[in-house]
Amino acid sequence: MKRDRLYGITIYLLNHGRTSAKTLAEYFEVSVRTIQRDMDALSMAKIPIIAYPGSDGGYEIQEGYRLDEQWVNEEEFSMMATALQGYSSAMGENQVVDLCEKIEQLSKDDSHILLDFSVLQEHPLIYQHLQIIKTAMQKHCCLRFMYTNARNERKKIVADAAGCMYKWYAWYMIAIMEKGYRMYKLVRMEDIELVKDMQAQPHPALREIIASMHDEKHQQPMIEIRLRCDKAKKLSILEYLPGEILQEDKKTFLYRLYVPKDEHFWYANLLAFGDRIEVLQPITLRKRIYEDSKRWIQLYQEL
């Protein structure tokens, strides 16, 4: 915790210049005495801290000091650049592109790893949603939107956004309502608007919120699926339907995977293999495929 705070203080001083101990104490939620000890620790770590007395006094870092020379090596800069490039390929935000260029200038060596997440790019409307959510959090106000859940039920919702997360091949907003924190899939949100007369509340760190949601079993319910698969499609099945091989013979293998019950991407992947896989369990899924198949046959029987 102290190490994170020392790093945070260094970044803050580099970005803001001379700052009083009181301001730093309030920002990092510690005592003035703790800030004074932190300054001693930074000086011992060869960070050029300068202390100024008086009413206009405070602490600042010597002009010209560069953090990269002391804290991050070339390999770490290369890793940062690679990660940002991957994020940029999926999001395409101008700020991310600019940040990539800045990091790349500090990284002299070319990375041997390239991350291309452009395949994850969603409809432009999703990025509009992300910007509105970001604005709401910056202005500390709530959001109002229409939401359609996985059961096709529509409802108007007012919620206080805590952040966004990319999971299960989709963007989700984590927000709090009367009953606690919930996840909302952005593609199911419509008519999003700021509620400026409703003040948002402070939130814990997003990772802490998600961890607490998991602890309270608020995550999406999962179902177990068992398949009999054609061995000729083994690699493709492992790639698009990640799971576990239970048993193999010369031509087929038994396969188990767990999928989110109320999502649909896995069902599309399942159907894409056609007669190369057979659903053994659950029976409800077998019946669903059978009923869907009958409707498809009826739809295309005139061809």
N, C-alpha and C positions, 0 to 999 in steps of 0.2 A: 504493500500500500504506500509506504514512504517513498519507495523508488519511483512509483507511478507519479506521486505528487511532485517529486523533484524534477522529473522529466516535464510534467505539466507546467511547473513554475518557469522552467527554462524557456519553453515554447511561448508562454504568456509574456515574459519579459522581452523576448525577441520580437514579438508582434506588437507590443504596446509601449515599449520604452520604459522610462522611469515610472515606477509604481510604488505607492506607499505600502508599508507593512500591513496597515489596517485593510486596505483594499484587497491585498493578496489573501489576508486571513479570511475576509468575508467570502471571497471567490472560492477558495479551497476549503471553506468551512472548518477552519482550525483556529487556534489562538495566535495572537501576535507573537508570543514567545516561541511557538512552534515554527513560525515563519523565520524568526531570527536564527533558530537552530538550523533550519533548512538552508539558509544563506551561508552559514558556516560550513555545512556539508558540501554545498556546491563549490565553494571556494577551495575546499580541500580536494575536490575532484577536478581542480584546474579550470573551472568555469570562471571567466574573468568578471566577477560580480563587483560593482562599484556602489558604495553606500554614500548617500548624500544626507547630511543633517538638516534640521530646520523645518519650517512649515511647508516648504515646497520640496522637501527631501523625499527620499525613498531609495529604491534599488533599481539598478539597470545593468545591462550587460555591455561590456566594452564594445564600442562601435567597430564593426568589421569582423566580429566573431562569427564564425559559421558553424552551425551545429553539426553538419555532416562530417566535419573534420574530427570530431570527438566521439560521436555517438553511433554513427552508422557506417559500416564499411562498404566497399564496392559491391561485394556479393549481395549484401542486404539491399542495397539500392537497386540492383538488377532484379531481385525478387519482387520488390515493390513495383518496379516499372512493369514487369510481366503481369502481375496481378491487376494493375490498373488498366493495362491494355486489354485484358480479357473482359474486365467490367465495362470498359468503353465500347467494346465490340457488341455488347448486349444492349447498352443503354444509349450510347451516342450523345450524351449530354456534353454541351460545350465546355462546362466547367471541368468535367472529367478529362476531356481531350487536352485542355490547357494544363491540367495537373500532370498528365502523362508526359507532356513535353518538358515540364520543369524537372520532373524526376529523371527523365532520360538524360537531361543535361548533366546531372550529377552522377550518372552511371556511365562509366567509360567503356566497360566491357559489354559485348553483346551477350544476351542470354541464350542458352541452348534450349530453352523451353518457350513455346508460344501458346498462349491460351486464346482461342477464338470462340466466343460465345454468341456470335451473331445469329446462330440458329435459334437462340432463345428470344430474339426480338419479338415483341408482341405488337398488337394493334396500336397505332399512335394514340388512341383514346386512353390506353392504359397509362401512358407517360403524362398525359394531361391530368389524369386522376392523381398520379404521384406528385405532380407540381402543386395541385390544389391542397393535397394532404400536407405537403411540406410547408406551404404558406400558412395553413391553419396552425401548425405547430409553432412556426416562427412568431405568429401574431397571438398565440395563446388563446385561441378560440375554438369552439366545437364545430362539428360538421353535421349537415343534414343531407340525407340521400335516400333513394329508393333502393331496396335490396331484394333480390330474388334468390332464395336458397335452393339447395339441391332438390328439394321436393316441389319446386316451381311455385312456391308461395311468395307473394310480393308484400313488402311491408316498408313503411317509412320509418327511418331510424335516425335518431340524434345521438351522436357519440363523440367522445373525446379521444382523439388519435394520440397514440403513444409512439408509433413508428410503423415501418413497413418491412416486410420480409419476403424474400423469394424462396419458395419451397414447393415441391411437387410440381415443378414446371409452370408455376404461376406466381403472381404477386398477391400478397395478402396485406391488409391493414390490421394492425393490432390496436384495439381501442377499448376504452372502458365505458360500461353502461351501469345501470343500477345493480345488476347482478354480477358485476366483475368484468374482467378482461375477456374479450372475444376476438376471434379472427374473422375478417370479412374478405372474400375474394374480390379483387378489384374489377375483374371482368363482369361480375354480377352487380356492380354498383352503377346507378344511373342518377342523373340530375343532382350531382354533388354541388353543394354550396356552403359557404361559410356562415356560421351563426354568430355574428359579431357581438350580440348581446349576452352570450353565454360564455363565461370565462372558463378556460381549461385549467385543470389542476396539474400540479407537478407530478411527474411519473418516475418510478425507479428506472434503472438502466434496462434497455430492451431485453437483453439476455436474461436478466433476473425475472422479468415478467414472463417470458416464454418458459423459463424453467419452472416457475410457479404454476403456470397453466398445465404443464406436463405433470407436475406433482399432483395437481387436483384432477387429473384425467380429463382435461378439457380438450385434449388433442383429438383429431378426427378418429372415429372408431375404425379399426382395421378388421378385415376379414381374411381368413385363410383359404387359399385356393389350391387344389391338387389337380395336376394334369398328367395325362399320358401323352408324350411328345415323340414325334418322329426324330430319330437320331441325326438324320441328315440336316436338320434345322437347329442343331444343338447350340452352335455359337450365336446364331441370331436370337434365339430364345433367351440365352444368358445375357445378351446385350440389351434387349428391349423389354424383357420381363425378368428383372433380377430376382433370383430366388435360390433354392437349394435342390440339388439332385439327390433323390432318396434311394433310387435303385436303377440299374441299367441292365439291358440285355443287348443282343446283337442289333436290333432294329429300333427299339424304343427305349425311353427312360421315364421314370416317375419323377415328378417335379412338384415342389411346394413353394409358394410365394405368399406374401402378405401385402395387401393393397388397401388404401383408404376407401372405406365403404361408399362415401358420398361423392367421390370423384369419378371422372369418366375416361381419362386418358388411358388408363390400363385396359379398359374394356375395348377401346379401339385397337390397341396393340394386340389384344387377345384375338379379336376377330380377323386381324390382318394375316394371321397364320392359317386361316381357313381350316381344311381338313388335316393339317399337319399336327394339330393338337386336339385333344379331347378333354373337356372338363369332367372330372370325376366327382369332385366336391367343391362347393356345396350344391345340393340338389336344386336350390332356388336359382342358382346361376345357370345350371343346365336348362331349367325351364325357361328362363329369360331368353337364352340364346335360341331355343326352339321356337318360342312365340315370335321373337324378332324375325327369325328366318322365314316363318310363314307369311309375315307381312311383306317381307322383301320379295318373296316369290310371287305373291299376289300383285305387287306393284309392277313387276317386270314380266309377268306371264305373257303379255301380248307381243313381246319382242320375238 
